[in-house]
């Protein structure tokens, strides 16, 4: 299931939307989410018949969805990087190799 199925704010924005970043994004909730996210990161296929999906276009036609995606894609300012912890799991007892 797409994130759009879990996030009430995305479903609400889709129901209230009067402008869409691409015509395809108007065809359903999942397409609305995926096309809006694609616009936010500006991934475009040069052979696509749809208009270029850009962050600026998303913000101009659907400010509510732009704000939702920006909230999702932007980490909190106070977020501290978490150290990566690795645990080595060996299938043998290393003590057996000590003479």
GILINZI-V550404 format. One record per residue. N is the residue number from 1. RES is the residue in one small letter. SS is DSSP state (H for helix, E for strand, - for the rest). PSI is psi in whole degrees, 0 to 359 (* if undefined). OMEGA is omega as a letter, one per 30 degrees, with the letter a starting at -180 (NA if undefined). Layout:
n: <N & N>
res: <RES & RES>
ss: <SS & SS>
psi: <PSI & PSI>
omega: <OMEGA & OMEGA>
//
This chain:
n: <1 & 2 & 3 & 4 & 5 & 6 & 7 & 8 & 9 & 10 & 11 & 12 & 13 & 14 & 15 & 16 & 17 & 18 & 19 & 20 & 21 & 22 & 23 & 24 & 25 & 26 & 27 & 28 & 29 & 30 & 31 & 32 & 33 & 34 & 35 & 36 & 37 & 38 & 39 & 40 & 41 & 42 & 43 & 44 & 45 & 46 & 47 & 48 & 49 & 50 & 51 & 52 & 53 & 54 & 55 & 56 & 57 & 58 & 59 & 60 & 61 & 62 & 63 & 64 & 65 & 66 & 67 & 68 & 69 & 70 & 71 & 72 & 73 & 74 & 75 & 76 & 77 & 78 & 79 & 80 & 81 & 82 & 83 & 84 & 85 & 86 & 87 & 88 & 89 & 90 & 91 & 92 & 93 & 94 & 95 & 96 & 97 & 98 & 99>
res: <x & x & x & x & x & x & x & x & x & x & x & x & x & x & x & x & x & x & x & x & x & x & x & x & x & x & x & x & x & x & x & x & x & x & x & x & x & x & x & x & x & x & x & x & x & x & x & x & x & x & x & x & x & x & x & x & x & x & x & x & x & x & x & x & x & x & x & x & x & x & x & x & x & x & x & x & x & x & x & x & x & x & x & x & x & x & x & x & x & x & x & x & x & x & x & x & x & x & x>
ss: <- & - & H & H & H & - & - & H & H & H & H & H & H & H & H & H & - & - & - & - & - & - & H & H & H & H & H & - & H & H & H & H & H & H & H & H & H & H & H & H & H & - & - & - & - & - & - & - & - & - & - & - & - & - & H & H & H & H & H & H & H & - & H & H & H & H & H & H & H & H & H & H & H & - & - & - & - & - & - & - & - & - & - & - & - & - & - & - & - & - & - & - & - & H & H & H & H & - & ->
psi: <141 & 159 & 328 & 335 & 343 & 332 & 111 & 326 & 327 & 316 & 320 & 317 & 320 & 317 & 328 & 351 & 136 & 352 & 146 & 146 & 329 & 158 & 324 & 328 & 344 & 355 & 347 & 166 & 313 & 322 & 324 & 311 & 308 & 319 & 324 & 318 & 319 & 321 & 319 & 321 & 358 & 54 & 118 & 147 & 122 & 340 & 2 & 140 & 347 & 157 & 155 & 131 & 108 & 161 & 318 & 319 & 316 & 314 & 325 & 329 & 339 & 76 & 324 & 313 & 323 & 313 & 321 & 312 & 321 & 320 & 318 & 318 & 349 & 119 & 153 & 146 & 324 & 2 & 124 & 137 & 137 & 133 & 143 & 132 & 127 & 139 & 124 & 123 & 113 & 141 & 356 & 161 & 117 & 335 & 336 & 343 & 352 & 127 & *>
omega: <l & l & a & l & a & a & a & a & l & l & l & l & l & a & a & a & l & l & a & a & l & l & a & a & l & a & l & a & a & l & l & l & a & l & l & l & l & l & a & l & l & l & a & l & a & l & a & l & a & l & l & l & a & l & a & l & l & a & a & a & a & a & a & a & l & a & l & a & l & l & a & a & a & l & l & a & a & a & l & l & l & l & l & a & l & l & a & l & l & a & a & l & a & a & l & l & a & a & NA>
//
